[in-house]
């Protein structure tokens, strides 16, 4: 990987959140900028809630050109933006910002990152029947992206059924309501776990015997690399993927929006792997 050379012309990008010190994005993006010879650096910014209103004007003054947004500000930053993409409007959430011609733009690359990552691995999304577990922010972004990519049917199953129904109703404003269901019925091409079950301990959102209803399984958790859900799927011979490609490609999408250039995907993937393998 090339070295980062900072000078008076170096552009600034970063991530805002609270907490933010755990983020892999600074190393990933700074290394990617260096690899393509783009004179920029990416920094983490810990932001307190009472600083949000003055944040973007301050970034303009300090020359910040683009930002990623993580919890708890993906929704809270929206009132301070000038232009939202169709995805951001539909989701009521953003994870990528950029400043252009005096205006701050907001977009969400989370769902597109998952779809692009799976597509790169040869998985089909178009004409597929998919079950999404969970109804939070990640599930919403992912379900939107799946429908946009041409999924035949996306069902949403959640522990609190009212949240699943609310998400389905929200998505029906942008897509044919017949493409969106609530609960589970029959077999599916793909299962996508968007819950936190499996993040800690030997837990799984579905019993092993239930996985036989799916041709492929995705768990958006990437650390641990193999949750109980993925282990069970692999033991049954079911192709399974974790959330690392989603993490990678949501960053790739942001990078390409900011620079207008193809991202050095191999370098970004290498940096992510190094950070996952590094002791905390």
C-alpha positions, 0 to 999 in steps of 0.5 A, a space after each residue: 500500500 502507498 504511504 499517505 503524504 499530508 500537505 497544505 492541499 490535503 482534503 478532509 473526510 471523516 466519520 461522525 458518531 458517538 462512540 466512534 473510536 471503534 470504527 474501521 473506516 479511518 484506516 480503510 478510507 485513508 489507505 484507499 485515498 493514498 492508493 489512488 493518489 487522491 490527496 485526502 485523509 479520513 478522520 474520526 469525529 466524536 460528536 456530542 448531541 448538543 454540537 450537531 446544529 453547529 457541526 456542518 457549518 464548522 466542517 465547511 470552515 475547516 474544509 471537510 468535503 465528506 462524511 460518513 455517519 454512524 449511530 446515533 446520528 443517521 436520522 438526527 443529522 437530516 434536518 441540517 442537510 440541504 439535499 437528500 437522495 431518494 433512498 435517504 428520503 425513503 429511509 429517513 436515514 443517511 450514512 454518507 454526506 458530501 459538500 458541493 456548491 454550498 450544499 450538504 447532500 445526504 445518501 445511504 449506502 448501507 443497503 446498496 453495500 450489501 447488494 453489491 457485496 453479494 453480487 460480487 460473490 455471484 449471488 443473484 438478487 433479482 427475481 429472488 424470494 428473500 426473508 429479512 429478520 429484523 425491522 431496525 435501521 439496517 433491515 430497512 436500508 437492506 430491504 429497500 436495496 433488495 427491492 430496488 435490485 429487483 427481488 420478487 418478494 421480500 418478507 420481514 419477520 421481527 420479534 415485535 410484529 408491529 415494527 415489521 408491519 410499520 416497516 412494510 408500510 413505509 416501504 410500500 410508499 416506494 414499491 409495489 406493496 405486493 412485493 413486501 410481506 410480514 412474517 414467514 411463509 414457505 421456502 426462500 432463496 435467501 435469508 438475511 439476518 439483520 438482528 443482533 442475535 449472534 453478536 455475543 454468545 452461541 445464540 441464533 435467530 433460527 433453529 438449525 432445522 429451519 434453515 433447510 427452507 433457505 438456499 443461501 444465508 447471510 448474517 450482517 454481523 461480521 465480528 465474530 466472522 462465523 455466528 452460530 447461524 452461519 455455522 449451522 448453515 454451513 454444516 447443512 451445506 448451505 452457502 453462507 456469508 457474513 457482513 464483511 462484504 456489506 461493511 466493505 462495499 458501503 465504504 466503496 460506495 461512499 468513496 466513489 461518491 466522494 472521489 468520482 473514481 473507482 475505489 481500490 477494493 482490494 486495498 480496502 478489503 485488506 485493511 478491513 481484514 487486518 483490523 479484524 485480526 488485530 487484537 483490541 
